[in-house]
Amino acid sequence: MLAVFTDKLSSYLDEKEVAKIQRAYTYSEKCHSGQMRQSGDPYITHPLAVANILADMHMDHESLMAALLHDVIEDTGVTKGQISRRFGRTVADLVDGVSKLTEIEFETKAEQQAESFQKMTLAMSRDIRVVLVKLADRLHNMRTLGGLSPEKRRRVARETLDIYAPIAQRLGINDIRIEFEDLGFAAMYPLRHRRLREAMKAARKNRKEIVTEIHQAIELRLQHESFDAVVKGREKHLWSIYQKMRSKKKSFRDIMDVFAFRLVVENVDDCYRTLGMMHNIFKPVPGEFKDYIAIPKANGYQSLHTVLVGMHGVLIEVQIRTREMEKMANY
Ligand code: MN
C-alpha cells in the first residue's frame, strides 16, 4: 500500500484498523491482478483511489475496507461468503450493498426514472456507508472518464447529473456534488463547457475591481464594529451558471452582475448582528432574505441568505454562517 495513503490513515485511525485496511488492500490487489482499467492502469489503482476519497472524508475503517473490495464480487467472482469469512460480516454486507447498487443502474435507462431510483437507493441501503462508497466510486470514475468512448462517457455523465449529484446534495456533501456537476457538464456538453469556462475567465478580470471594492466596504464596517469575521468572495461553478442561464432564461451578463460573498463568524448571535450591519451598509432587496438558521434546509444546511444592492447597482448575494455551519455545509 502507498505510504501517502498509510500516513493519511494513521492520522485518524488506530494501528489495528490500519492493519485491517492493509489486509483488504493486499487481498483486493491479488483478486484484481492482471486486470486493467480502460486507461491501461492496473485495476487496483481504482479501488485504492476510491478508498483515498473516503479517507479524505475521515470515514471509518470498515468503509475503507469495503472501498478497496468494492469491485471484487462483481469483477473477480469472489463470493460474499468468502469476504465475510475473511473480513467479517459488516464489510461483506457493505461490499454486497455496493455491488447491488451497480446492478440497479443497468435497469434504469430513462431519465424519468432517476427520481425513483434516488429514493430507492436511499431506502435500499440500510447502511448509509454503502451510498458513500458508491459516491466515491462514481467520483473516481468521473475523474477518469477519458478512457471511455464518447457515447459511454455521455451516458455516465447524464446518470451522474441525474442521480448521483442530487444524492450528494441530499446528503449535504457539497464538495462532491459540485465536482459531479462540473465533470458531468464537461462530459455531456464539452463545447458549451469550454465556451462558458472561457467567458468566465474573461469576466473575472472585469469583476476583480468590483469584488475588491465590495470586499473592502464589508471589511471596513466589520473592523469599525471591531467584529471578527472571515469575508470570502464566492464564485459560482460552471454547472450552476449554466443551469441558471437555462432555467431562468438569464444571460451570462445578468449572472455575472451578481457578486457573491460569504461571511463566517463565531456564533449564531454574531450571524444576526452581521446581517444587521450588512443591511445597514447596502440596501437589501425585498423578499430575498432567508433564515436557514432558524429553519434549516432538509439536509441540515444552515445559513442566513440575503441580497443587497451595491455600488453601481450591482447585486450582492451574502451568506452568513458560523464556522461550524461552514464545515457542515461542505461535508
Ligand atoms: Mn468501481
Residues whose N, C-alpha, C, O or C-beta is under 5 A from the ligand:
A	BS01	MN	D71 D137
